Amino acid sequence: MKSSLIFVLFTVTALVLSACAPVSEEDFQSTVEVAIALTALAQTAAAPAVTTAAPPAPTAEATAEATLPPPAEDAGPEVVFLAEGSFSTDEKAQLRSRVIEPFILYYHELADHPPLLTITIEKSTSLVGYPYSAQAIFETGINIGWLVPATGALVDWWFPDCMGPCPLSDNFRAAYPEIVAILEP
């Protein structure tokens, strides 16, 4: 790590100096030799000492941790309510059942779509009738943001924005017939 840092520092210094004033071949060679010497010194100073002590015996806690099953691979995205204390239990339940879960299922079953990492929900006062905003981030860095409408005290259903017929899986159709009815009247 130190050698990489020194090399980067040397390279940046050389570029800055060459941009400011011409550098002679001799000066450049001297700088390279100094950088090589510093790199060698950094590698020598960072070398770990060799020990012959036996590794410590495992503790009961370490043994218990080692026997736990690995986490599920498809644990789903992390859902975050910004200013969580400002959401009532009913609001969270409606947002989960009518927005978050359909969104997750739709993109999970969409062919060749990257995994969803996070969904963030926050209260919004930007437009009347849209009390929440949502943002989703996918593994490849794709971001999707939208406003979540509500009619009275009831959060409206989320549905995908498609430029034609939406590719709905059989699982999605079975789980959310209300959304299918909106998309395919």
Secondary structure, DSSP 4 states (H G I P E B T S, - for coil): -HHHHHHHHHHHHHHHHHHHS---HHHHHHHHHHHHHHHHHHHHHHPPPP--PPPPPPPHHHHHHHTSPPPPTT---EEEETTGGGS-HHHHHHHIIIIIHHHHHHHHHSTTPPPEEEEEEEEEEEETTEEEEEEEEETTS-EEEEEE-EETTEEPPP----SSS----HHHHHH-HHHHHHH--
